[in-house]
């Protein structure tokens, strides 16, 4: 009988200490209280920007939101977004890589998944000066238009002739 009482109490104590450790370890902005495993997914309303605006009214302009087990920090004002993305970009430039992103990356040597450093600066400068110039973008315009046309046509064909394994929401 005593053992049956000790096990649940010890589990509760371990969970409580883990939560306390997480709160003390990370200085997170305020936000809605997340549910275990699913985070705040059940709290998000269909019109997301209104939901985030309501949370900004309640918790302030910087909000912590959990999508499942992934932490997301939402910045809801233009001034703070400029400060975060322009003035403090080097502190936030390193990208988290998990196993699913590793198959798209070339060991961190590409532009999207590269860590901030000399290689990233060199690749970004090359792209800015050579690939994304107005002249180069205009030269690639027919290719982009053809790809968009093919994508829209493919979507139309899939909608017109649904296959046996397609799931359609009403």
N, C-alpha and C positions, 0 to 999 in steps of 0.2 A: 504494500500500500504506500509506504514512504517513497519507494523508488518511482512509482507512477506519478507522484507529486513533484519529485525533484527534477525529473526530465523536462516537463513543460516549463517549470520556473527557470531552469538553466537556459533553455532555448530563448525564452523571453529576455533574460538578462543579456545573453550574447547579442541578440538582435538590437536591443536598446543601446548597448555599448557600441555596436557597429555604426548605428545611426548617429550617435553622439560623436564618434570619431570622424565620420564623414563631414559633419557640420563644422567641426573644429578644424579639420584639415583643409577644406575648401572654403574660401571666403566668397560665396556665391551671392549674386544679387537676389533680392526677394522675388517671389513668384508664387503661383498657386501650388498647393501641396500635392505632390505626385502620389499616385497609387503605386503599389509594388508591381513590378514587371511591366505594366503598360504605361507608367508615367502619367502624363496629362492628356493622353489621347482621348479619353472619355469626356474631358472637360472642354475640348475644342469644339466650337459650334461650326455649322456648315459654312458660314461666311467668316473665314479666318481673320481677315483684317479687322472686322468689328470686334471679334473676340479678343484680339491682341490690344485693340484700343481700350476696351473695357478693363483689361488687366493693367494697362498702363495707367489708367485712372486710379486703380486700387493700389498697385504696387510701386508705381514710379516709372520713369522713362526707360530703365534697363530692367529686364525681366528674365528670370531663369525658367525655362520650360523644358520638361522631359518628354521626348518622343520615344516611348519604350524605355530602353536603358541608356539612350543617348541624350546628353545635356546640350541644349541649345540656348544661347543668350540672344534675346531679342532687344534691339535698340529701336525705340519708337519715335525719336525726334531727328530731324535733319541735322541739327547742330552736333548732336552726339554721334550720329552716323559718320559725319565728316571727321570728327575727332578720332573715332575708332578706326575708320578705314583709310584715312589720309595721314593723320599725324602720328598715330601709334601703329602703323601697319607692320613695321618690322618685328614688333613683339608678337603679333598675331600671324605672321607669315608662314610659320611651319605648319605643315598639313599632317593631320593624323592619317596614317595608313593602316588599313586592316587587310585581311587576306583577300577580300573581294576586290579591293582597289589595287592590290599587287599585280593582278593579272593584266591590268591596263597600263601599268607603269613599266618603265624600262629601268628598273633599279634606281628610281628617283632622278633620272637624267633627262626627263622630258620637262615641258613647261608646267603642266598642270600639277604634277605630284612632286616636283623638286622642292627640297628644303631651301629656305632663303639662304643665300650665300653667293660666292663669286660665280658659280655655274648658273644659278638662277638669273642673276643680273645680266650675264652675258647672253643667255638664251632669250630673255625678255627684250633686251636691247636689239638683238637680231630680228626678232619678230616685229618689233615696233618700227624699225627702220627699213626693213626689207619686205615683210609679208603684209602688213596692215596699212600700207600707204594708200592714199586715194587712187593713185594710178593702178596699183596692183589689184585693189579691190574691184575697180571698174573693169579690169581685164578679165577677172573671174566671174563677172556678173552673169554671163550666159550659162555657165556651169551651175551656179547657185540657182538660177531660175529653172533650169532643167531638173535639178534634184528636187526642188520644191514641187514642181509639177508632177514628177514621178511619185513623190510621197503622197500628195493629195489624191492622185489617181489610184494608188494602192489602197489608201484608206477607203475611198469610195467603192472599190471593187470588193473589199472585205465586208463593207456594210451591205452592199447589194446582194452578195452571195455568201451568206454566213456558212462557215464550215460546221461539221458535227461537234467540234470540241470548243466552240466559242460560247462564252457566257455573256449574256446581255442583261444589263440592269434596266428595270422599267422606270 
